[in-house]
């Protein structure tokens, strides 16, 4: 059971503002939840959080820690140029900086940004038709979903402009041949958005496992009805406390 005791980072609780500490705890919880669901990719992919305040500073993972090891104090504070703003033995993933800085800078509502390389997320991102209206989960996701074509490992800062243009005002994205992305105005909404996207991708892979000929596309009227039903959100705030209780049972120490 991961408790974060091996990361060798002194606690920052009481040494940063209350707002920054809460952002750290919420972000560390997202990392642990991704690990619990098996959506992590060793030390790769990233989740970030904007620290409240006018500076547009944000938090991202220290490059080298597994997601199951992440703690609130281990997260690295950086600026929009990628400069590290705290004493830390770690550095950051340059590709993580490219993707996340772009969205945080462009979207005021982008308090949390999550990017994953899950098996099923990448599989659907590599299918020419993208996410199909095959499941209720997909119907919830589709009104919020954008696409971005693959340009290689995200080290080229010029890609940021195209990434921002492609996501527009959507909160979910399939990065073609690459993975999934979720944006949230809270950790809860970022998590539940990604959860629905990942589940929809898993269901699509299962449905297409015998070939596309026999799959049943949801009727247009049903798609429109679900779009209307979820126009105000999908209940992130309701699910989040239970997710934290699950972490307390199965992966304690994220809030250290």
VOBA-1610 file (N, C-alpha, C; in pm, whole numbers, padded with zeros to 5 digits, always signed):
BEGIN
Unk+00085-00120+00000Unk+00000+00000+00000Unk+00088+00125+00000Unk+00072+00211-00099Unk+00156+00330-00110Unk+00117+00432-00004Unk+00218+00487+00065Unk+00189+00592+00163Unk+00276+00716+00142Unk+00358+00716+00038Unk+00439+00833+00009Unk+00560+00847+00097Unk+00588+00751+00184Unk+00695+00767+00281Unk+00834+00759+00219Unk+00844+00711+00096Unk+00975+00687+00036Unk+01022+00800-00055Unk+00947+00908-00070Unk+00983+01008-00170Unk+01088+01106-00120Unk+01114+01111+00010Unk+01222+01193+00062Unk+01200+01341+00051Unk+01077+01386+00066Unk+01043+01529+00056Unk+00980+01573+00187Unk+01032+01683+00243Unk+00977+01736+00367Unk+00838+01793+00343Unk+00753+01782+00443Unk+00616+01833+00430Unk+00615+01984+00414Unk+00529+02030+00323Unk+00510+02174+00302Unk+00385+02226+00373Unk+00316+02138+00445Unk+00195+02181+00514Unk+00230+02289+00616Unk+00160+02402+00610Unk+00188+02515+00697Unk+00297+02606+00645Unk+00364+02568+00537Unk+00471+02648+00479Unk+00430+02716+00349Unk+00313+02681+00299Unk+00257+02745+00181Unk+00117+02794+00219Unk+00058+02874+00133Unk-00076+02926+00163Unk-00177+02812+00172Unk-00287+02838+00240Unk-00393+02737+00251Unk-00446+02699+00114Unk-00456+02797+00024Unk-00507+02770-00111Unk-00411+02680-00189Unk-00282+02709-00178Unk-00185+02624-00247Unk-00184+02483-00188Unk-00193+02472-00055Unk-00193+02339+00005Unk-00313+02257-00040Unk-00431+02320-00048Unk-00549+02246-00093Unk-00532+02200-00237Unk-00475+02286-00322Unk-00450+02246-00461Unk-00353+02129-00466Unk-00253+02130-00379Unk-00156+02021-00374Unk-00224+01890-00333Unk-00307+01896-00231Unk-00375+01774-00184Unk-00467+01720-00292Unk-00544+01807-00355Unk-00636+01762-00461Unk-00560+01702-00578Unk-00448+01764-00615Unk-00371+01714-00728Unk-00306+01580-00696Unk-00250+01568-00577Unk-00191+01440-00537Unk-00297+01330-00537Unk-00419+01364-00495Unk-00528+01267-00497Unk-00557+01221-00640Unk-00553+01312-00736Unk-00577+01273-00876Unk-00471+01174-00923Unk-00346+01200-00889Unk-00240+01106-00928Unk-00266+00967-00869Unk-00301+00962-00742Unk-00324+00833-00678Unk-00445+00761-00739Unk-00550+00836-00771Unk-00668+00775-00833Unk-00635+00716-00970Unk-00556+00787-01048Unk-00514+00733-01177Unk-00438+00602-01158Unk-00349+00598-01060Unk-00274+00476-01034Unk-00367+00362-00990Unk-00463+00393-00904Unk-00556+00290-00857Unk-00635+00228-00973Unk-00666+00309-01072Unk-00744+00259-01186Unk-00656+00196-01294Unk-00526+00195-01273Unk-00437+00134-01372Unk-00418+00217-01498Unk-00439+00346-01489Unk-00427+00433-01606Unk-00293+00506-01611Unk-00203+00476-01519Unk-00073+00542-01520Unk+00019+00474-01621Unk+00133+00536-01649Unk+00227+00491-01751Unk+00368+00512-01696Unk+00404+00431-01596Unk+00528+00450-01522Unk+00534+00594-01471Unk+00638+00669-01509Unk+00652+00807-01462Unk+00601+00907-01565Unk+00543+00856-01673Unk+00506+00943-01786Unk+00358+00984-01774Unk+00319+01072-01858Unk+00192+01149-01853Unk+00192+01239-01730Unk+00090+01323-01720Unk+00098+01429-01621Unk-00040+01482-01587Unk-00050+01535-01467Unk-00170+01607-01422Unk-00119+01735-01358Unk-00186+01844-01379Unk-00141+01972-01323Unk-00258+02046-01260Unk-00222+02141-01174Unk-00323+02224-01107Unk-00273+02367-01101Unk-00360+02460-01131Unk-00325+02601-01114Unk-00340+02640-00968Unk-00242+02711-00916Unk-00250+02762-00780Unk-00333+02891-00783Unk-00435+02904-00698Unk-00514+03027-00699Unk-00426+03151-00680Unk-00457+03256-00755Unk-00380+03379-00747Unk-00351+03434-00886Unk-00302+03557-00892Unk-00283+03624-01022Unk-00158+03580-01097Unk-00069+03502-01035Unk+00059+03473-01098Unk+00053+03365-01205Unk-00055+03287-01209Unk-00064+03173-01301Unk+00049+03073-01277Unk+00081+03052-01151Unk+00171+02943-01116Unk+00090+02814-01111Unk+00156+02704-01144Unk+00084+02578-01133Unk+00174+02467-01083Unk+00113+02356-01046Unk+00180+02240-00988Unk+00178+02125-01087Unk+00288+02050-01091Unk+00295+01935-01179Unk+00382+01829-01112Unk+00383+01709-01168Unk+00453+01599-01102Unk+00604+01614-01111Unk+00673+01576-01004Unk+00818+01563-01011Unk+00853+01444-01099Unk+00936+01467-01198Unk+00970+01363-01295Unk+01056+01257-01227Unk+01003+01137-01221Unk+01075+01027-01157Unk+00993+00954-01053Unk+00887+01017-01003Unk+00800+00951-00905Unk+00687+00877-00978Unk+00657+00758-00931Unk+00538+00688-00978Unk+00413+00759-00926Unk+00304+00745-00998Unk+00180+00811-00956Unk+00135+00761-00819Unk+00158+00634-00789Unk+00117+00578-00660Unk+00200+00633-00545Unk+00311+00699-00575Unk+00397+00756-00472Unk+00370+00904-00448Unk+00286+00966-00528Unk+00272+01111-00526Unk+00216+01161-00394Unk+00274+01270-00346Unk+00224+01337-00226Unk+00207+01486-00255Unk+00129+01550-00169Unk+00104+01694-00186Unk+00234+01774-00182Unk+00325+01736-00092Unk+00450+01812-00076Unk+00550+01786-00187Unk+00540+01670-00253Unk+00636+01636-00358Unk+00610+01710-00488Unk+00488+01757-00510Unk+00454+01826-00634Unk+00540+01951-00653Unk+00571+01982-00779Unk+00664+02090-00811Unk+00588+02212-00861Unk+00617+02327-00802Unk+00553+02453-00844Unk+00638+02519-00953Unk+00571+02553-01065Unk+00641+02615-01178Unk+00560+02734-01229Unk+00627+02815-01313Unk+00558+02925-01379Unk+00528+02885-01524Unk+00468+02976-01598Unk+00426+02944-01735Unk+00543+02932-01832Unk+00662+02967-01788Unk+00782+02948-01870Unk+00855+02819-01833Unk+00801+02745-01736Unk+00863+02620-01694Unk+00966+02635-01585Unk+00980+02756-01530Unk+01077+02778-01422Unk+01028+02719-01292Unk+01114+02649-01221Unk+01079+02587-01094Unk+01088+02691-00983Unk+00985+02699-00900Unk+00969+02808-00804Unk+00982+02761-00659Unk+01044+02646-00637Unk+01060+02596-00500Unk+01186+02512-00495Unk+01235+02490-00373Unk+01346+02399-00355Unk+01294+02256-00368Unk+01352+02180-00459Unk+01310+02042-00481Unk+01425+01964-00543Unk+01439+01838-00508Unk+01542+01756-00572Unk+01501+01707-00711Unk+01380+01740-00754Unk+01325+01688-00879Unk+01321+01794-00988Unk+01309+01747-01112Unk+01280+01835-01224Unk+01148+01789-01285Unk+01107+01853-01395Unk+00975+01823-01452Unk+00992+01765-01593Unk+00886+01701-01641Unk+00881+01645-01775Unk+00858+01757-01876Unk+00950+01782-01968Unk+00930+01893-02064Unk+00804+01880-02146Unk+00767+01758-02183Unk+00643+01740-02261Unk+00522+01778-02177Unk+00526+01748-02048Unk+00416+01787-01960Unk+00401+01937-01953Unk+00514+02007-01949Unk+00509+02153-01947Unk+00445+02208-02073Unk+00479+02153-02189Unk+00425+02203-02315Unk+00272+02195-02318Unk+00219+02078-02290Unk+00075+02057-02298Unk+00001+02138-02192Unk+00047+02130-02070Unk-00030+02187-01960Unk-00018+02339-01953Unk+00099+02392-01981Unk+00113+02538-01979Unk+00023+02602-02083Unk+00008+02538-02198Unk-00077+02593-02303Unk-00221+02608-02256Unk-00274+02505-02194Unk-00416+02508-02156Unk-00437+02596-02034Unk-00347+02589-01937Unk-00362+02676-01820Unk-00357+02824-01859Unk-00271+02858-01953Unk-00257+02998-01994Unk-00379+03047-02071Unk-00442+02958-02147Unk-00550+02999-02237Unk-00688+02992-02173Unk-00706+02909-02072Unk-00839+02881-02019Unk-00845+02916-01870Unk-00923+03016-01836Unk-00937+03055-01696Unk-01003+02944-01614Unk-01087+02864-01678Unk-01154+02756-01607Unk-01067+02632-01593Unk-00948+02634-01651Unk-00861+02516-01647Unk-00781+02515-01518Unk-00850+02482-01409Unk-00782+02475-01279Unk-00703+02345-01267Unk-00752+02239-01330Unk-00684+02109-01330Unk-00683+02056-01474Unk-00570+02000-01514Unk-00555+01942-01648Unk-00491+01804-01632Unk-00553+01701-01690Unk-00506+01564-01679Unk-00484+01506-01819Unk-00367+01444-01835Unk-00334+01380-01963Unk-00286+01238-01935Unk-00345+01139-02005Unk-00314+00999-01983Unk-00281+00927-02112Unk-00212+00811-02096Unk-00179+00722-02207Unk-00240+00584-02181Unk-00363+00576-02142Unk-00423+00447-02111Unk-00436+00362-02237Unk-00441+00230-02220Unk-00450+00140-02334Unk-00572+00171-02420Unk-00688+00177-02356Unk-00811+00196-02433Unk-00826+00339-02483Unk-00777+00436-02407Unk-00781+00573-02454Unk-00698+00592-02580Unk-00577+00535-02581Unk-00492+00544-02699Unk-00554+00466-02815Unk-00614+00351-02784Unk-00675+00269-02890Unk-00784+00347-02963Unk-00872+00413-02889Unk-00979+00489-02954Unk-00923+00613-03022Unk-00822+00676-02963Unk-00759+00792-03026Unk-00694+00754-03159Unk-00661+00626-03176Unk-00600+00579-03300Unk-00702+00525-03399Unk-00830+00524-03365Unk-00934+00478-03456Unk-00985+00597-03538Unk-00998+00579-03667Unk-01030+00692-03755Unk-01162+00758-03718Unk-01259+00681-03669Unk-01390+00739-03635Unk-01392+00805-03499Unk-01284+00791-03422Unk-01281+00850-03289Unk-01383+00783-03198Unk-01432+00857-03099Unk-01530+00802-03006Unk-01667+00795-03072Unk-01728+00680-03068Unk-01856+00657-03133Unk-01969+00657-03029Unk-02091+00691-03069Unk-02205+00693-02976Unk-02260+00553-02951Unk-02180+00470-02884Unk-02216+00330-02861Unk-02268+00303-02720Unk-02241+00393-02627Unk-02275+00370-02487Unk-02326+00498-02424Unk-02394+00484-02312Unk-02440+00603-02239Unk-02321+00688-02196Unk-02212+00621-02155Unk-02092+00697-02118Unk-02043+00782-02235Unk-02043+00724-02356Unk-01999+00800-02472Unk-02091+00917-02501Unk-02222+00899-02483Unk-02316+01007-02509Unk-02296+01122-02411Unk-02255+01090-02288Unk-02224+01195-02191Unk-02099+01272-02233Unk-02002+01199-02288Unk-01873+01258-02323Unk-01878+01340-02451Unk-01948+01294-02551Unk-01936+01350-02686Unk-01961+01501-02695Unk-02059+01559-02623Unk-02076+01704-02635Unk-01957+01784-02581Unk-01871+01720-02502Unk-01759+01787-02438Unk-01626+01756-02506Unk-01629+01677-02615Unk-01508+01616-02668Unk-01453+01689-02790Unk-01321+01712-02788Unk-01248+01771-02900Unk-01138+01673-02942Unk-01071+01704-03054Unk-00964+01620-03107Unk-00843+01706-03143Unk-00725+01647-03128Unk-00601+01714-03168Unk-00513+01612-03239Unk-00468+01644-03361Unk-00387+01552-03439Unk-00248+01536-03380Unk-00193+01419-03399Unk-00061+01387-03343Unk+00049+01460-03418Unk+00141+01520-03342Unk+00253+01594-03400Unk+00388+01542-03351Unk+00389+01432-03278Unk+00512+01382-03217Unk+00511+01409-03067Unk+00616+01367-02998Unk+00627+01394-02854Unk+00617+01544-02833Unk+00541+01585-02733Unk+00504+01727-02717Unk+00618+01810-02659Unk+00724+01825-02737Unk+00840+01906-02695Unk+00847+02038-02770Unk+00770+02052-02877Unk+00771+02172-02959Unk+00669+02272-02906Unk+00717+02383-02855Unk+00626+02483-02798Unk+00532+02543-02901Unk+00567+02534-03030Unk+00477+02584-03133Unk+00345+02507-03136Unk+00345+02385-03084Unk+00223+02304-03084Unk+00117+02361-02991Unk+00160+02440-02894Unk+00065+02489-02793Unk-00050+02568-02856Unk-00019+02650-02954Unk-00123+02731-03018Unk-00228+02642-03086Unk-00182+02538-03152Unk-00275+02448-03220Unk-00355+02364-03121Unk-00292+02324-03013Unk-00361+02248-02910Unk-00474+02330-02849Unk-00446+02456-02818Unk-00547+02544-02760Unk-00660+02569-02859Unk-00627+02589-02986Unk-00731+02611-03087Unk-00819+02489-03102Unk-00761+02370-03094Unk-00839+02248-03112Unk-00931+02219-02995Unk-00886+02246-02873Unk-00972+02216-02759Unk-01082+02321-02745Unk-01058+02445-02786Unk-01161+02548-02778Unk-01216+02559-02638Unk-01349+02547-02624Unk-01411+02555-02493Unk-01452+02417-02441Unk-01405+02311-02504Unk-01438+02175-02460Unk-01358+02140-02334Unk-01402+02037-02265Unk-01333+01996-02143Unk-01267+01859-02155Unk-01288+01791-02268Unk-01228+01660-02290Unk-01169+01657-02430Unk-01064+01577-02446Unk-00999+01571-02577Unk-00936+01434-02598Unk-00944+01388-02723Unk-00865+01274-02767Unk-00746+01329-02845Unk-00627+01299-02798Unk-00504+01335-02868Unk-00473+01219-02962Unk-00490+01239-03089Unk-00480+01132-03187Unk-00348+01055-03175Unk-00359+00921-03175Unk-00243+00832-03165Unk-00164+00852-03035Unk-00225+00914-02935Unk-00147+00959-02820Unk-00216+00931-02688Unk-00340+00976-02668Unk-00404+00954-02540Unk-00525+01043-02517Unk-00556+01061-02389Unk-00675+01136-02348Unk-00634+01258-02267Unk-00726+01355-02261Unk-00700+01477-02185Unk-00832+01528-02127Unk-00827+01576-02003Unk-00944+01634-01937Unk-00906+01765-01870Unk-00997+01860-01875Unk-00982+01991-01812Unk-01096+02006-01712Unk-01067+02060-01593Unk-01172+02081-01496Unk-01156+02209-01418Unk-01269+02268-01379Unk-01264+02385-01291Unk-01246+02343-01145Unk-01242+02213-01122Unk-01212+02155-00991Unk-01149+02019-01015Unk-01083+01967-00912Unk-01028+01832-00923Unk-01139+01731-00947Unk-01252+01752-00880Unk-01365+01660-00893Unk-01414+01652-01036Unk-01435+01767-01100Unk-01488+01767-01237Unk-01385+01717-01337Unk-01259+01746-01314Unk-01155+01692-01401Unk-01153+01540-01392Unk-01162+01487-01270Unk-01157+01343-01251Unk-01278+01273-01313Unk-01397+01322-01286Unk-01517+01255-01335Unk-01525+01265-01488Unk-01483+01378-01544Unk-01478+01388-01689Unk-01386+01283-01750Unk-01267+01271-01693Unk-01174+01170-01744Unk-01226+01029-01721Unk-01289+01006-01608Unk-01345+00874-01578Unk-01446+00834-01686Unk-01536+00924-01721Unk-01635+00894-01824Unk-01569+00872-01960Unk-01469+00953-01993Unk-01401+00937-02121Unk-01329+00803-02128Unk-01257+00770-02023Unk-01184+00643-02023Unk-01279+00523-02027Unk-01386+00529-01950Unk-01484+00420-01953Unk-01550+00407-02089Unk-01582+00520-02151Unk-01642+00516-02285Unk-01547+00452-02385Unk-01417+00482-02372Unk-01319+00421-02462Unk-01310+00271-02439Unk-01309+00229-02313Unk-01303+00087-02281Unk-01424+00014-02339Unk-01542+00073-02323Unk-01664+00012-02376Unk-01660+00002-02528Unk-01604+00104-02594Unk-01596+00100-02740Unk-01502-00010-02786Unk-01387-00022-02722Unk-01293-00128-02759Unk-01360-00265-02743Unk-01434-00284-02634Unk-01503-00411-02612Unk-01610-00434-02718Unk-01689-00331-02748Unk-01797-00345-02845Unk-01746-00377-02984Unk-01629-00323-03019Unk-01574-00343-03152Unk-01485-00467-03162Unk-01475-00541-03052Unk-01381-00653-03051Unk-01417-00762-03152Unk-01544-00774-03186Unk-01587-00873-03286Unk-01605-00810-03424Unk-01564-00684-03438Unk-01579-00615-03566Unk-01689-00511-03561Unk-01686-00413-03651Unk-01780-00302-03646Unk-01918-00332-03703Unk-01935-00443-03770Unk-02058-00466-03846Unk-02182-00472-03758Unk-02169-00530-03639Unk-02288-00552-03560Unk-02312-00454-03448Unk-02232-00348-03437Unk-02252-00255-03325Unk-02376-00170-03348Unk-02435-00129-03237Unk-02558-00052-03242Unk-02529+00093-03204Unk-02546+00183-03299Unk-02528+00326-03272Unk-02652+00378-03201Unk-02633+00456-03097Unk-02747+00513-03025Unk-02829+00602-03118Unk-02961+00595-03110Unk-03046+00677-03197Unk-03019+00826-03180Unk-03036+00901-03289Unk-03010+01045-03284Unk-03092+01113-03175Unk-03219+01073-03159Unk-03304+01136-03058Unk-03251+01109-02917Unk-03199+00990-02895Unk-03143+00956-02764Unk-03015+01035-02739Unk-02934+01051-02841Unk-02813+01131-02826Unk-02848+01275-02787Unk-02949+01330-02852Unk-02992+01466-02820Unk-03047+01476-02679Unk-03121+01374-02636Unk-03178+01374-02502Unk-03069+01371-02395Unk-02971+01286-02412Unk-02860+01280-02315Unk-02782+01411-02315Unk-02761+01469-02432Unk-02691+01597-02442Unk-02762+01703-02360Unk-02893+01704-02364Unk-02970+01798-02285Unk-02964+01766-02136Unk-02969+01639-02104Unk-02972+01597-01964Unk-02843+01629-01890Unk-02731+01629-01960Unk-02602+01650-01893Unk-02544+01788-01922Unk-02624+01878-01971Unk-02573+02010-02010Unk-02519+02089-01891Unk-02564+02057-01771Unk-02517+02129-01653Unk-02405+02058-01578Unk-02361+01946-01629Unk-02252+01875-01562Unk-02287+01730-01538Unk-02187+01657-01486Unk-02206+01513-01468Unk-02175+01468-01325Unk-02187+01558-01229Unk-02187+01516-01089Unk-02051+01492-01026Unk-01950+01566-01070Unk-01818+01547-01012Unk-01814+01569-00862Unk-01880+01675-00817Unk-01876+01707-00674Unk-01941+01599-00588Unk-02038+01527-00643Unk-02103+01420-00567Unk-02011+01299-00554Unk-01935+01270-00658Unk-01850+01150-00657Unk-01718+01169-00583Unk-01669+01292-00579Unk-01534+01319-00529Unk-01512+01275-00383Unk-01600+01306-00289Unk-01573+01264-00151Unk-01558+01113-00136Unk-01637+01036-00209Unk-01623+00891-00205Unk-01489+00846-00261Unk-01443+00914-00366Unk-01312+00881-00423Unk-01201+00906-00321Unk-01212+01015-00246Unk-01111+01043-00143Unk-01117+00939-00031Unk-01236+00896+00005Unk-01246+00791+00107Unk-01181+00662+00058Unk-01198+00633-00069Unk-01133+00514-00127Unk-00982+00526-00118Unk-00929+00645-00147Unk-00786+00666-00135Unk-00739+00649+00009Unk-00815+00701+00104Unk-00777+00687+00244Unk-00767+00541+00285Unk-00851+00457+00224Unk-00847+00314+00254Unk-00734+00243+00180Unk-00715+00275+00052Unk-00632+00193-00034Unk-00499+00257-00073Unk-00485+00388-00060Unk-00360+00454-00096Unk-00338+00576-00008Unk-00327+00557+00123Unk-00316+00670+00215Unk-00181+00740+00200Unk-00177+00866+00243Unk-00053+00941+00242Unk-00042+01042+00132Unk-00140+01048+00042Unk-00132+01148-00067Unk-00134+01290-00013Unk-00194+01311+00104Unk-00206+01445+00161Unk-00092+01479+00254Unk+00021+01413+00237Unk+00138+01440+00323Unk+00227+01548+00261
//
